[in-house]
Amino acid sequence: MSACVPTRIHTRINKADLSASVSVFLIALPLSLGIALATGAPLQAGLVAAAVGGLVAGRFGGAPLQVSGPAAGLTVVTADLIQKYGWRTTCALTVLAGVAQLALSFLRVARSALAVSPAIVHGMLAGIGATIAVAQLHIVLGGTPHSSVLDNVRELPAQLANLHPAALAMSALTLTLLVAWPRIPGRAGRVARQVPAALVAVAGATLTTALAGLSLPEVDLPSWKSHALAGLPEGPVLGLVAAVLTITLVCSVQSLLGAVAVDKLVAGRAELPTEVRRARLDRELLGQGAANVVSGVLGGLPVAGVAVRSAANVRAGAVSRNSTMLHGVWVVLAALAMVPVLELIPLASLAALVMAVGIQMVSLNHIRTVTRHREVLVYTVTTLGVVLVGVLEGVAIGVAVAVAVALHRLARTRITHDEAHGVHHVRVRGQLTFLAVPRLTRTLHLVPHTADTVVELDGSFMDHAAYETLQNWQDSQTAHGGKVTLTGRAGAPIAGSVSAEHTCCRPWTPWRNHHCDRPSTVAAEPRRGHQLASGISAFQRDTAPHVRGELARLAREGQRPSQLFLTCADSRLVTSMITSSGPGDLFVVRNVGNLVPLPGAESGDDSVAAAIEYAVDVLEVDSITVCGHSGCGAMQALLNSPPEGGAQTPLRRWLRHGRPSLERMASKDHAWARISGRMPADAVEQLCLTNVVQQLEHLRAHESVKRRLADGTLELNGMYFHVGEAQAYLLADADRLFDRVAATESAGEVRASQVPAI
């Protein structure tokens, strides 16, 4: 239960938290009113939810920098409940959903919520976004939205024929400011972006409406004395239970994914303590549940983590949960003292703001991602289900389709047989389970008992039934004098060693359990060319068909890597393997010693600087990682290098860029870089670690990197890979400590594509 006990509030408020809280407040105020308008709830309910989200979820939640409040993802759910049961019952359902979240937090099931397929999550958000956009379009055009998406679509022609010019003009002005404000170029743009675009858009429309004397419906905030609080739930029991489950599902999934997204945003801020940089998801669920209980009791909208406000909080430099809580205080003060100003805001402007948020929820990046992973069917079905029948029903349909797709892929196995030069070939493509045993048996019976047979297994899974079938057939063939060879996709035997008849390895012999003596004779040289050609041939046969579609897409759209990965040229360091990355993910630069020459250094080689400039300014990568490794030959050469002088070979000239690392290691002014839990094994490992830290300093001296770091749009990461342990370590904090990356953490994490962008 210790995970659920909140830590004490910081008694001193950091200036960064104070400024961040103001930035978040300026975003939250118009969005909270707009979301309340979109749901059909009293407009004060949006302010109540924003204040409670900041104060309660901010105080008790497990993601200190996540900002909670009324979220666009809950708009459709809440609007539907208000239509069915009325406002006071909806408040009661919010309370019950909060209680359910509290129960889930005590059961410690938060991480299991992240197991939901990203295609379902993004499909749900896209369906909600489409529903919001279509409904708010009616208000933008000067009309009133209907209760269902189909009705809103059906009535659009009539609404277009009966436009309200003033409402349309203010909506257009709001959208124009919302899009143009972040794109103001130059120094003026950097200054302007300190003020949130949402606030500028609503303020601009409000000021224009007042100066032009336009007659438009405006925000109406009745006296707080008449504000409706929660009442006893009324309605059919099954309907109420389904409503509670829906609120609980959407609030929990959105909040937990948001917490993981915030972790990714602050991962590179080494100055933050660990409890701020790493969310405690069960505690976050507790904080969200407590906030929903309080918000429902006080007559507020359902509360969830909001990605837009959380990202703004991180970008503004927040360092603790105080920024989130202070933003709640500012909302309370605004709700009490700024009512006359808020009542000048035209509803058309708020509707345009919420419509823009809804459109952003239908993300093209998410669609490309699910298409690349062949999940577009699940995404489409979930989206249509949410739009046509409701959120809970749409998610349930999406889950059912995802399960069906997974079973189809598991059961889809292609088994072929052919004969060439007296050898029978049986090829199995896909997972080999009991479902494929009948077809496998029929195919194997086509092979004569005494024949030589190669069985090629191209799959990652074989269950016990398939294994026994294959083993029994192999025993039978061997007993009758036949020969059976089991191979993997590349043609290498699954068991046994390489044939002794080869003086060199087979083409790119599978590296697992691989030992080979290099040929020492000149006669073996032609064999190496054959090895390369055979490896390429194996790629064309086995890998190219699987990646051709993705590479064709990258060829059309161009590369858009998210990270520059700068590492050593050592052949043991396989970047795609240790980062689980694929085509288009990383922009990789490799050199001897993973060195970054300082700008203007006399190296005679600007290739590294050119790659950095291209990655940062042209490709606009989000992060740069410098990765060193154990047993680095360059670091050994540095340690053993003689003083300056003597023959300056190309290698010695290049290694001069590593001398600052040697000096740093010898200096008493710098703390030694070290690995968490143990001391460096020897001087070489100490220099390898120190070199990563030093090269990050060199990176910061490059103009393009310096500029992006100042803008807060780039992060730098240090990494160390121990080859002998197959273990990665990440540079964690200002103490130059490399933390071990645990394999178990990846099971609870989500991909970047799984994080909702709302």
C-alpha positions in Angstrom: 0.0 0.0 0.0 3.0 2.3 0.2 2.7 3.1 -3.5 -0.6 4.8 -2.8 0.6 7.1 0.1 1.2 10.6 -1.2 4.5 12.3 -0.5 4.6 15.6 1.3 4.0 18.8 -0.6 7.1 20.9 -1.2 6.9 23.8 1.2 8.8 26.1 -1.2 7.4 26.8 -4.7 10.0 26.9 -7.4 9.8 29.8 -9.8 9.7 27.4 -12.7 6.6 25.8 -11.2 5.0 29.2 -10.8 5.5 30.3 -14.4 4.5 26.8 -15.7 1.3 26.9 -13.7 0.3 30.2 -15.4 1.0 28.8 -18.9 -1.1 25.7 -18.2 -3.9 27.9 -16.7 -4.1 30.0 -19.8 -4.6 26.9 -21.9 -7.0 25.2 -19.5 -9.4 28.1 -19.1 -10.8 28.3 -22.6 -10.6 24.6 -23.2 -12.5 23.8 -20.0 -15.3 26.1 -21.0 -15.3 24.8 -24.6 -15.5 21.1 -23.5 -18.3 21.9 -21.1 -20.2 23.6 -24.0 -19.6 20.6 -26.2 -21.1 18.2 -23.6 -24.2 20.3 -22.9 -23.2 20.6 -19.3 -23.4 23.8 -17.2 -20.3 25.8 -18.2 -19.2 26.1 -14.5 -18.8 22.3 -14.6 -15.8 22.6 -16.9 -14.2 25.1 -14.4 -15.0 22.8 -11.5 -13.3 19.8 -13.2 -10.2 21.9 -14.1 -9.8 23.1 -10.6 -10.4 19.6 -9.0 -8.1 18.0 -11.6 -5.3 20.4 -10.7 -5.7 20.3 -6.9 -6.8 16.7 -6.2 -5.3 14.7 -9.1 -2.2 16.9 -8.9 -1.8 16.3 -5.2 -2.5 12.6 -5.0 -1.6 11.4 -8.5 1.5 9.3 -9.4 2.6 11.4 -12.4 3.6 14.8 -10.8 3.9 16.7 -14.1 0.7 15.4 -15.7 -2.2 18.0 -15.7 -5.7 16.6 -15.3 -9.0 18.2 -16.0 -12.0 17.9 -18.4 -10.7 16.1 -21.5 -11.9 16.1 -25.1 -11.8 12.3 -25.0 -14.7 12.3 -22.6 -16.9 14.8 -24.4 -19.0 12.3 -26.4 -19.5 10.0 -23.4 -20.6 12.9 -21.1 -22.9 14.4 -23.7 -24.6 11.1 -24.2 -25.1 10.6 -20.5 -26.5 14.1 -20.1 -29.0 13.4 -22.9 -30.1 10.1 -21.4 -30.1 10.7 -17.6 -29.7 14.5 -17.0 -27.0 16.5 -15.4 -27.3 15.5 -11.7 -27.3 11.8 -12.5 -24.3 12.2 -14.7 -22.5 13.8 -11.8 -23.4 10.8 -9.7 -22.1 8.4 -12.4 -18.8 10.4 -12.3 -18.6 9.8 -8.6 -19.2 6.0 -9.0 -16.6 5.9 -11.8 -14.1 7.6 -9.4 -14.9 4.9 -6.8 -14.2 2.2 -9.4 -10.9 3.8 -10.3 -9.9 3.8 -6.6 -10.8 0.1 -6.4 -8.6 -0.6 -9.5 -5.7 1.3 -8.0 -5.8 -0.8 -4.8 -5.9 -3.9 -7.0 -2.8 -2.7 -8.8 -4.0 -3.3 -12.3 -2.9 0.0 -13.8 -0.2 -1.5 -16.0 -2.6 -4.1 -17.4 -4.7 -1.2 -18.9 -1.7 -0.4 -21.1 -2.0 -3.8 -22.8 -4.9 -2.5 -24.9 -3.9 -2.5 -28.6 -2.8 1.0 -29.8 -5.1 0.6 -32.8 -8.1 0.3 -30.4 -7.0 3.3 -28.4 -6.4 5.5 -31.4 -9.6 4.2 -33.1 -11.5 5.2 -29.9 -10.0 8.7 -29.9 -10.5 9.1 -33.6 -14.2 8.2 -33.3 -14.6 10.6 -30.4 -12.8 13.3 -32.3 -14.9 12.9 -35.4 -18.1 13.0 -33.3 -17.0 16.2 -31.5 -16.0 17.9 -34.8 -19.3 17.2 -36.6 -21.3 18.3 -33.5 -19.4 21.6 -33.0 -19.5 22.4 -36.7 -23.2 23.1 -36.2 -22.4 25.8 -33.6 -19.6 27.2 -35.8 -22.2 27.6 -38.5 -24.6 29.3 -36.1 -26.9 26.4 -35.3 -27.5 23.8 -32.6 -26.0 20.3 -32.6 -28.2 17.2 -32.5 -27.9 14.2 -30.2 -26.3 11.7 -32.6 -23.6 11.8 -35.3 -25.9 10.6 -38.0 -28.4 13.3 -37.2 -25.7 15.9 -37.3 -24.4 14.7 -40.7 -28.0 14.5 -42.0 -28.8 18.0 -41.0 -25.6 19.6 -42.3 -27.0 20.6 -45.7 -29.9 22.4 -44.0 -27.5 24.1 -41.7 -25.2 25.2 -44.5 -28.3 26.7 -46.2 -29.0 28.7 -43.1 -25.7 30.2 -42.1 -25.2 32.7 -39.4 -22.5 35.0 -40.9 -21.3 36.5 -37.6 -20.9 33.1 -35.9 -19.1 31.8 -38.9 -16.8 34.8 -39.1 -15.8 34.5 -35.4 -15.3 30.8 -35.7 -13.1 31.3 -38.8 -11.1 34.0 -36.9 -10.6 31.6 -34.0 -9.4 28.8 -36.2 -7.1 31.1 -38.2 -5.4 32.4 -35.0 -5.2 28.9 -33.6 -3.3 27.7 -36.7 -1.2 30.8 -37.5 -0.1 31.8 -34.0 2.4 28.9 -33.4 3.8 29.5 -37.0 4.9 33.1 -36.6 8.6 33.0 -37.7 11.7 34.4 -36.2 12.4 36.0 -32.8 8.9 37.5 -32.7 7.5 34.0 -33.1 9.5 32.7 -30.2 8.2 35.5 -28.0 4.6 35.1 -29.2 4.6 31.4 -28.5 5.0 32.1 -24.8 1.3 32.9 -24.9 -0.9 29.8 -25.7 -2.5 29.8 -29.1 -5.9 28.7 -27.6 -6.0 31.8 -25.4 -5.0 34.1 -28.2 -7.6 32.6 -30.5 -10.5 33.0 -28.0 -9.3 36.4 -26.8 -9.0 37.7 -30.4 -12.5 36.5 -31.3 -13.9 38.0 -28.0 -12.3 41.3 -28.6 -13.4 41.5 -32.2 -17.0 40.6 -31.2 -17.1 43.4 -28.6 -15.5 46.0 -30.9 -17.7 45.2 -33.9 -20.8 45.1 -31.7 -21.8 41.6 -33.1 -24.9 39.9 -31.6 -23.8 36.4 -30.8 -24.7 33.9 -28.0 -22.0 34.3 -25.3 -20.8 32.3 -22.3 -23.5 32.4 -19.5 -22.2 31.6 -16.0 -25.1 31.7 -13.6 -24.5 32.4 -9.9 -22.5 29.7 -8.1 -25.4 29.6 -5.6 -27.6 27.9 -8.3 -24.9 25.5 -9.4 -26.3 21.9 -9.6 -24.5 19.3 -7.5 -24.7 15.5 -7.8 -28.0 13.7 -7.1 -29.0 10.1 -6.7 -28.6 8.2 -9.9 -31.9 7.5 -11.7 -32.4 5.1 -14.6 -32.2 1.4 -15.6 -29.5 -0.4 -13.6 -27.8 -2.0 -16.6 -27.6 1.3 -18.4 -26.1 3.0 -15.3 -23.5 0.2 -14.9 -22.6 0.5 -18.5 -22.2 4.3 -18.1 -19.9 3.9 -15.1 -17.8 1.3 -16.9 -17.5 3.6 -19.9 -16.4 6.6 -17.9 -13.9 4.4 -15.9 -12.5 2.9 -19.1 -11.9 6.2 -21.0 -10.7 8.1 -18.0 -8.3 5.4 -16.9 -6.8 4.5 -20.3 -6.4 8.2 -21.3 -4.8 9.1 -17.9 -2.4 6.2 -17.8 -1.3 6.6 -21.4 -0.8 10.3 -20.7 1.3 9.5 -17.7 3.6 7.3 -19.8 3.8 10.1 -22.4 4.9 12.6 -19.8 7.6 10.1 -18.7 9.0 10.1 -22.2 8.9 13.9 -22.3 11.0 14.3 -19.1 13.3 11.3 -19.6 16.1 13.6 -20.7 15.8 16.1 -17.8 18.5 14.8 -15.5 18.0 17.5 -13.0 14.6 16.1 -11.9 14.4 13.6 -9.1 13.4 10.0 -10.0 9.9 10.3 -8.5 9.2 13.1 -10.9 10.7 11.5 -14.0 9.0 8.1 -13.5 5.2 7.8 -13.0 3.7 5.4 -10.5 0.7 4.3 -12.4 -1.3 2.7 -9.6 -1.0 5.9 -7.6 -1.9 7.9 -10.7 -5.1 5.8 -10.9 -5.8 6.6 -7.3 -5.4 10.3 -7.9 -7.7 10.2 -10.9 -10.3 8.3 -9.0 -10.2 10.8 -6.1 -10.5 13.7 -8.5 -13.5 12.1 -10.2 -15.2 11.5 -6.8 -14.7 15.2 -5.8 -15.6 16.6 -9.2 -18.8 14.6 -9.4 -19.8 15.6 -5.9 -19.2 19.3 -6.7 -21.1 19.1 -10.0 -18.1 19.0 -12.3 -17.3 17.1 -15.5 -15.3 13.8 -15.4 -11.6 14.3 -15.0 -8.7 12.6 -16.9 -5.1 13.4 -17.7 -4.9 15.9 -20.6 -1.9 15.5 -23.0 -2.0 19.1 -24.3 -1.8 20.7 -20.9 0.7 18.1 -19.6 3.0 18.8 -22.6 2.7 22.5 -22.0 3.5 22.0 -18.3 6.7 20.1 -19.2 7.8 22.5 -21.9 7.3 25.4 -19.5 9.9 23.9 -17.2 7.8 22.5 -14.4 9.9 20.6 -11.8 7.3 19.3 -9.4 3.6 18.7 -8.8 3.3 22.2 -7.4 2.8 23.6 -11.0 -0.2 21.3 -11.5 -1.8 22.3 -8.2 -1.1 26.0 -8.7 -2.9 25.9 -12.1 -5.9 24.6 -10.1 -5.7 27.5 -7.8 -5.7 30.0 -10.7 -8.8 28.3 -12.1 -10.6 28.7 -8.8 -9.6 32.4 -8.7 -10.7 32.9 -12.3 -14.1 31.2 -11.6 -14.7 33.5 -8.7 -13.2 36.8 -9.9 -13.3 36.8 -13.7 -17.0 35.9 -14.4 -17.8 39.3 -16.2 -14.8 38.8 -18.5 -15.6 35.2 -19.3 -19.2 36.0 -20.1 -17.9 38.1 -23.1 -16.6 35.0 -24.9 -18.8 34.1 -27.9 -19.9 30.4 -27.9 -19.0 30.1 -31.6 -15.3 30.8 -30.7 -15.3 28.0 -28.0 -17.0 25.7 -30.5 -14.3 26.3 -33.1 -11.6 25.7 -30.5 -13.2 22.3 -29.4 -13.8 21.4 -33.1 -10.1 21.9 -33.8 -9.2 19.6 -30.9 -11.6 17.0 -32.3 -10.0 17.2 -35.7 -6.5 16.7 -34.1 -7.7 13.5 -32.4 -8.0 12.0 -35.9 -4.3 11.8 -36.3 -2.7 11.0 -39.7 0.5 9.9 -37.9 -1.6 7.3 -36.0 -3.3 6.1 -39.2 0.1 5.7 -40.8 1.4 3.8 -37.8 -1.5 1.3 -37.6 -1.3 0.8 -41.4 2.4 0.0 -41.1 1.6 -2.6 -38.4 -1.3 -4.0 -40.4 -3.9 -2.9 -37.8 -5.9 -0.6 -40.0 -8.9 -3.0 -39.8 -9.0 -2.8 -36.0 -8.6 1.0 -36.1 -11.3 1.5 -38.7 -13.8 -0.8 -37.0 -13.2 0.8 -33.6 -13.6 4.3 -35.1 -16.9 3.4 -36.8 -18.2 1.6 -33.8 -17.6 4.6 -31.5 -19.2 7.0 -34.1 -22.2 4.8 -34.8 -23.1 3.0 -31.6 -21.1 4.5 -28.7 -17.7 4.5 -27.0 -18.1 1.4 -24.9 -19.7 -0.6 -27.6 -17.2 0.6 -30.2 -14.2 -0.4 -28.0 -15.8 -3.8 -27.3 -16.2 -4.3 -31.1 -12.6 -3.2 -31.6 -11.3 -5.7 -29.0 -13.3 -8.5 -30.6 -11.9 -7.7 -34.1 -8.4 -7.4 -32.6 -8.7 -10.8 -31.1 -10.1 -12.3 -34.3 -7.2 -10.7 -36.3 -4.6 -12.1 -33.8 -6.2 -15.6 -34.1 -6.3 -15.4 -37.8 -2.6 -14.5 -37.9 -1.8 -17.3 -35.5 -3.8 -19.8 -37.5 -2.7 -18.7 -41.0 0.1 -21.0 -41.9 1.3 -21.7 -45.4 2.8 -25.2 -46.0 4.3 -26.1 -49.4 6.2 -29.0 -50.9 8.4 -29.3 -54.0 11.3 -31.4 -55.2 14.5 -30.3 -56.8 17.6 -32.4 -57.7 16.2 -35.4 -55.8 15.8 -33.4 -52.5 12.3 -32.8 -51.2 11.6 -29.3 -49.7 8.8 -28.7 -47.2 8.4 -25.0 -46.3 6.3 -23.8 -43.4 5.5 -20.1 -43.4 3.8 -18.8 -40.2 3.1 -20.1 -36.7 2.9 -23.9 -36.4 0.1 -24.8 -34.1 -2.4 -27.6 -33.7 -4.6 -25.9 -36.2 -2.1 -26.5 -38.9 -1.3 -30.1 -37.9 -3.8 -31.7 -40.5 -2.2 -29.8 -43.4 1.3 -30.4 -42.1 0.6 -34.2 -41.9 -0.9 -34.3 -45.5 2.2 -32.5 -46.9 4.7 -34.6 -45.0 3.0 -37.8 -46.3 3.9 -36.6 -49.9 7.5 -37.3 -49.1 8.8 -40.8 -49.8 10.2 -42.6 -46.7 13.7 -42.9 -48.1 14.0 -39.4 -49.6 16.4 -36.7 -48.5 14.2 -33.9 -47.1 14.7 -30.3 -46.0 12.0 -28.9 -43.7 12.3 -25.1 -43.6 10.5 -23.5 -40.6 9.8 -19.8 -41.0 7.9 -18.8 -37.8 8.5 -17.8 -34.2 6.2 -20.3 -32.5 5.6 -24.1 -32.6 3.2 -25.7 -30.1 3.5 -29.1 -28.6 1.1 -30.8 -31.0 3.0 -29.6 -34.0 6.3 -30.5 -32.4 5.2 -34.0 -31.7 3.9 -34.5 -35.3 7.1 -33.2 -36.8 9.3 -35.2 -34.5 7.4 -38.5 -35.0 7.6 -38.0 -38.8 11.3 -37.3 -38.6 11.9 -40.5 -36.5 9.9 -42.5 -39.0 11.9 -41.1 -42.0 15.2 -41.8 -40.3 14.2 -45.3 -39.4 13.4 -46.0 -43.1 16.8 -44.7 -44.3 15.7 -41.1 -45.1 17.6 -38.0 -44.2 15.8 -35.0 -42.6 17.3 -31.6 -42.1 15.4 -28.9 -40.2 16.3 -25.4 -41.1 15.3 -21.8 -40.2 14.4 -19.1 -42.7 18.0 -18.5 -43.9 18.6 -22.2 -44.5 20.9 -22.8 -41.5 20.2 -25.9 -39.5 18.1 -25.3 -36.4 20.2 -27.7 -34.4 23.7 -28.9 -34.8 26.9 -27.3 -36.0 28.0 -26.1 -39.3 29.2 -28.8 -41.6 32.8 -29.7 -41.3 33.3 -29.6 -45.1 33.2 -25.8 -45.0 36.6 -24.2 -44.2 34.6 -20.9 -43.7 31.2 -20.1 -42.3 28.1 -20.5 -44.4 26.8 -17.3 -45.7 26.1 -15.1 -42.6 25.8 -18.2 -40.3 23.2 -17.3 -37.6 25.2 -15.5 -35.0 23.7 -17.3 -32.0 26.1 -19.9 -30.6 28.4 -19.1 -33.5 32.1 -19.9 -33.4 34.4 -19.7 -36.4 38.1 -19.6 -37.1 39.0 -17.0 -39.7 40.6 -18.6 -42.8 44.3 -17.7 -42.9 44.9 -18.7 -46.5 44.7 -16.4 -49.5 42.6 -19.1 -51.2 39.8 -18.3 -48.8 39.5 -14.7 -50.1 37.1 -15.5 -52.9 34.9 -17.3 -50.4 34.3 -14.0 -48.6 32.8 -12.4 -51.6 30.6 -15.5 -52.0 29.6 -15.1 -48.4 28.4 -11.6 -49.0 26.5 -12.5 -52.2 24.8 -15.4 -50.5 23.8 -13.2 -47.6 22.2 -10.7 -50.0 20.5 -13.5 -51.8 19.0 -14.8 -48.5 17.8 -11.2 -47.8 16.1 -11.0 -51.2 14.4 -14.4 -50.7 13.4 -14.2 -47.1 13.3 -10.6 -45.8 12.7 -8.4 -48.8 9.1 -9.7 -49.3 8.2 -8.7 -45.7 9.8 -5.2 -45.8 9.2 -4.2 -49.4 5.9 -2.4 -48.7 7.3 -0.4 -45.8 10.4 0.5 -47.8 8.2 1.6 -50.7 6.3 3.9 -48.3 9.6 5.4 -47.0 10.7 5.8 -50.6 7.6 7.8 -51.4 7.3 9.8 -48.2 11.0 10.3 -47.4 12.7 9.5 -44.1 11.4 11.0 -40.9 13.5 9.5 -38.1 12.8 10.6 -34.6 16.3 10.2 -33.3 20.0 10.7 -34.3 21.9 7.7 -32.9 25.7 8.3 -32.8 27.7 5.2 -31.9 31.0 3.4 -32.5 31.8 1.5 -35.7 32.5 -1.7 -33.7 31.0 -4.7 -35.5 29.6 -6.1 -32.3 27.3 -3.1 -31.9 24.2 -3.8 -34.0 22.1 -0.7 -33.6 18.8 -2.1 -34.9 19.1 -5.1 -32.6 19.8 -3.2 -29.3 17.2 -0.6 -30.0 14.5 -2.8 -31.6 14.3 -0.3 -34.4 13.4 -0.7 -38.0 13.7 1.1 -41.4 13.2 4.9 -41.0 13.4 4.9 -37.1 17.0 6.0 -36.5 19.4 8.3 -38.3 22.6 6.5 -37.5 26.2 7.9 -37.5 29.0 5.6 -36.7 32.7 6.3 -36.3 35.7 5.0 -34.4 35.1 5.8 -30.7 31.6 7.4 -31.1 33.4 10.8 -31.1 31.9 14.3 -31.8 34.5 16.8 -32.9 34.0 20.2 -31.5 32.9 22.9 -34.0 36.0 24.3 -35.8 38.2 21.5 -34.7 41.1 20.7 -37.1 40.1 17.2 -38.1 40.0 17.4 -41.8 36.6 15.6 -41.6 33.4 17.5 -41.2 31.2 14.4 -41.8 30.0 14.2 -38.2 29.2 17.9 -38.0 27.4 17.7 -41.3 25.4 14.7 -40.1 24.4 16.5 -36.9 23.4 19.6 -38.8 21.3 17.6 -41.3 19.6 15.5 -38.6 18.8 18.6 -36.4 17.9 21.2 -38.9 16.6 19.2 -41.9 15.2 16.0 -40.4 14.2 17.8 -37.2 14.9 14.8 -35.0 13.5 15.0 -31.4 16.6 13.5 -29.7 20.2 12.6 -30.1 21.8 9.6 -28.3 25.5 9.1 -27.9 26.2 5.4 -27.4 29.5 4.0 -26.1 30.3 0.3 -25.4 32.5 -1.9 -23.4 35.9 -3.0 -24.7 36.1 -0.1 -27.1 39.3 -0.4 -29.2 39.4 3.4 -29.6 39.4 4.0 -25.9 42.1 1.4 -25.4 44.2 3.2 -28.1 43.6 6.5 -26.3 44.8 5.1 -23.0 47.9 3.6 -24.6 48.6 6.4 -27.0 52.0 8.2 -26.6 52.3 11.9 -25.9 51.8 14.4 -28.8 54.5 13.9 -31.5 55.6 11.2 -33.7 53.9 10.0 -36.9 50.4 11.4 -37.2 48.5 8.6 -38.8 44.8 9.1 -39.8 43.7 7.1 -36.8 45.9 9.1 -34.3 44.6 12.4 -35.8 41.0 11.2 -35.4 41.5 10.1 -31.8 42.6 13.6 -30.8 38.9 14.3 -30.5 38.8 11.8 -27.6 41.6 13.5 -25.6 39.1 15.7 -23.8 37.6 12.5 -22.4 41.0 11.4 -21.1 41.5 14.9 -19.5 38.0 14.8 -18.0 38.7 11.3 -16.4 41.9 12.6 -14.9 40.5 15.9 -13.7 39.5 16.3 -10.1 36.9 18.9 -11.1 34.5 16.4 -12.6 32.7 13.5 -10.9 33.5 10.2 -12.5 30.8 8.6 -14.6 29.8 5.3 -13.2 27.3 2.4 -13.5 24.5 2.0 -11.0 25.3 -0.7 -8.5 29.0 -1.3 -9.3 32.3 0.4 -10.1 33.8 0.3 -13.6 35.6 -2.9 -14.3 38.9 -1.2 -15.3 40.3 2.0 -16.7 39.0 1.2 -20.2 35.4 1.0 -19.0 35.8 4.2 -17.0 37.1 6.0 -20.1 34.2 4.5 -22.2 31.7 5.9 -19.7 33.5 9.3 -19.4 33.7 9.5 -23.2 29.9 9.3 -23.6 29.5 12.2 -21.1 32.2 14.3 -22.8 30.9 13.8 -26.3 27.5 15.0 -25.1 29.3 18.2 -24.0 30.8 18.5 -27.5 27.3 18.1 -29.0 26.0 21.0 -27.0 28.7 23.2 -28.5 27.2 22.7 -32.1 25.1 25.7 -33.1 22.2 23.8 -34.4 22.0 21.7 -31.3 22.5 24.7 -29.0 19.6 26.5 -30.7 17.2 23.5 -30.5 18.1 22.9 -26.8 17.3 26.5 -26.0 13.9 26.1 -27.7 13.2 23.0 -25.7 12.6 20.9 -28.9 15.6 18.6 -28.6 16.9 16.3 -25.9 20.3 14.6 -25.5 20.7 11.1 -24.2 23.8 9.1 -23.1 23.9 5.3 -23.4 26.4 2.6 -22.7 26.1 -1.0 -24.0 28.1 -3.7 -22.3 28.8 -6.2 -25.0 29.6 -9.2 -22.8 26.5 -8.8 -20.7 24.2 -7.8 -23.6 23.0 -5.0 -21.2 22.2 -1.4 -22.0 22.6 1.4 -19.5 21.1 4.9 -19.8 22.7 8.1 -18.4 20.1 9.0 -15.8 21.0 12.2 -13.9 23.4 15.0 -13.2 25.6 12.7 -11.1 26.7 10.9 -14.3 25.1 7.7 -13.2 24.3 5.1 -15.9 21.1 3.2 -14.9 20.6 -0.4 -16.0 17.7 -0.8 -18.4 15.6 -3.6 -17.0 13.9 -6.0 -19.4 10.7 -6.1 -17.3 10.1 -2.4 -17.8 9.3 -2.8 -21.5 6.3 -5.0 -20.8 4.5 -2.1 -19.1 5.6 0.6 -21.5 3.8 1.7 -24.6 5.1 2.7 -28.0 5.1 6.3 -28.9 2.4 5.7 -31.3 0.1 4.5 -28.5 0.1 7.9 -26.7 -3.1 9.9 -27.4 -2.3 13.4 -28.8 -5.1 15.3 -27.2 
